[in-house]
Amino acid sequence: MTAQLVLTALPDIPLVKPGDDLAGLIQEGLSRAGLKLQTGDVLVVTSKVVSKAEGRLLNLAEVTPSPEGVRLAEQSAKDPRLAEVVLQESRKILRVRPGLVIVQHRLGFVCANAGVDHSNVRGEGGQPEDWVLLLPLDPDASALRLKERLEAESRVSIGVLIIDSHGRAWRMGTVGVAIGVAGFPALLNLRGQPDLFGYHLQVTEVGLADEVAAAASILAGQAAEGLPVVHVRGLPYPLRPGKLAELIRPEEQDLFG
């Protein structure tokens, strides 16, 4: 039997601005790509366009650093205003070195600089370098809103992932990971499944949402690609309700703390 997973980056999605109808832009992108949604399809959307549509742009000129923000800026050699935003977006500061702050984000995952991003960001007025973009307030809810809107218009059942780029402990390079999940099996439990020789798997769990996120990010890119939405067809597992929390390892299981 031939297994096939097809990923298609939707063309000509315009630069997203606060208040834009992102679901409508996705529908237009699907039409341009000659795609009609089918049950079982998945849409992977970069966090950047979700944040822009939801107005998560912030001008650092409006930020007043706290004493803790100033201390973090001194340790990390960062702009004190940026350090303050990183603090506000974090549950806990885990590691600091010049140029980098590793945090437990308010959403639970570990990432660099709390996901506060300068790249491909521009606001209205002020100095261009002062504008930053924060991750969505609630990516699961954002994914669910897109899913419900697109399902209502297409009358099929789909999954939606919102993804970001993260580094990994002891590995070089960033990869796409899921930070928002709706209608998708984020964590796939294969325990009890037989392998080729009849051995039943004991501990295997697959971060399926992160696997799909990584594949989609190859097309979405990191720089000037302008391809923030990827359509996925052929997922070899059934869709089900899912959420980001499935992928967050409990602190008591942390081996690196």
RANORFEN-V41180 format. One record per residue. RES is the residue in one small letter. SS is DSSP state (H for helix, E for strand, L for the rest). PSI is psi in whole degrees, 0 to 359 (999 if undefined). Layout:
RES,SS,PSI + RES,SS,PSI
This chain:
m,L,137 + t,L,126 + a,L,137 + q,L,131 + l,L,123 + v,E,123 + l,E,133 + t,E,119 + a,E,127 + l,L,130 + p,L,154 + d,L,34 + i,L,124 + p,L,166 + l,L,126 + v,L,139 + k,L,159 + p,L,132 + g,L,353 + d,L,150 + d,L,91 + l,H,321 + a,H,319 + g,H,320 + l,H,324 + i,H,318 + q,H,317 + e,H,321 + g,H,321 + l,H,317 + s,H,317 + r,H,328 + a,L,356 + g,L,30 + l,L,139 + k,L,126 + l,L,140 + q,L,155 + t,L,132 + g,L,348 + d,L,159 + v,E,138 + l,E,128 + v,E,123 + v,E,131 + t,E,145 + s,H,331 + k,H,314 + v,H,330 + v,H,313 + s,H,319 + k,H,314 + a,H,327 + e,L,5 + g,L,35 + r,L,19 + l,E,142 + l,E,134 + n,E,119 + l,H,339 + a,H,341 + e,H,3 + v,L,130 + t,L,114 + p,L,140 + s,L,168 + p,H,322 + e,H,322 + g,H,322 + v,H,317 + r,H,317 + l,H,322 + a,H,320 + e,H,320 + q,H,326 + s,H,356 + a,L,38 + k,L,162 + d,L,127 + p,H,327 + r,H,319 + l,H,319 + a,H,322 + e,H,319 + v,H,319 + v,H,316 + l,H,315 + q,H,333 + e,L,5 + s,E,148 + r,E,323 + k,E,139 + i,E,123 + l,E,316 + r,E,148 + v,E,135 + r,E,164 + p,L,124 + g,L,353 + l,E,135 + v,E,122 + i,E,128 + v,E,161 + q,E,113 + h,E,158 + r,L,338 + l,L,353 + g,L,334 + f,L,165 + v,E,132 + c,E,172 + a,E,136 + n,H,25 + a,H,24 + g,H,9 + v,L,126 + d,E,136 + h,L,336 + s,L,143 + n,L,39 + v,L,131 + r,L,130 + g,L,186 + e,L,121 + g,L,179 + g,L,190 + q,L,131 + p,H,323 + e,H,350 + d,H,350 + w,E,133 + v,E,164 + l,E,131 + l,L,157 + l,L,158 + p,L,149 + l,L,315 + d,L,87 + p,H,327 + d,H,315 + a,H,322 + s,H,316 + a,H,319 + l,H,321 + r,H,316 + l,H,316 + k,H,311 + e,H,320 + r,H,313 + l,H,325 + e,H,321 + a,H,325 + e,H,332 + s,H,340 + r,L,37 + v,L,167 + s,L,124 + i,L,169 + g,E,153 + v,E,133 + l,E,139 + i,E,129 + i,E,158 + d,E,172 + s,E,125 + h,E,150 + g,E,173 + r,E,147 + a,L,129 + w,L,17 + r,E,141 + m,E,150 + g,E,150 + t,E,155 + v,E,158 + g,E,135 + v,E,156 + a,E,133 + i,E,354 + g,E,137 + v,E,135 + a,E,127 + g,L,31 + f,L,138 + p,L,89 + a,L,316 + l,L,125 + l,E,116 + n,E,110 + l,L,9 + r,L,133 + g,L,347 + q,L,141 + p,E,146 + d,L,191 + l,L,336 + f,L,14 + g,L,358 + y,L,133 + h,E,125 + l,L,139 + q,L,324 + v,L,359 + t,L,119 + e,E,138 + v,E,128 + g,L,74 + l,H,321 + a,H,321 + d,H,325 + e,H,315 + v,H,322 + a,H,317 + a,H,318 + a,H,315 + a,H,327 + s,H,340 + i,H,319 + l,H,319 + a,H,324 + g,L,184 + q,L,349 + a,L,256 + a,L,22 + e,L,324 + g,L,38 + l,L,73 + p,L,358 + v,E,128 + v,E,130 + h,E,134 + v,E,129 + r,E,138 + g,L,15 + l,L,126 + p,L,22 + y,L,147 + p,L,148 + l,L,155 + r,L,167 + p,L,143 + g,L,169 + k,L,161 + l,H,324 + a,H,335 + e,H,331 + l,H,351 + i,L,117 + r,L,130 + p,L,145 + e,H,327 + e,H,346 + q,H,7 + d,L,126 + l,L,358 + f,L,359 + g,L,999
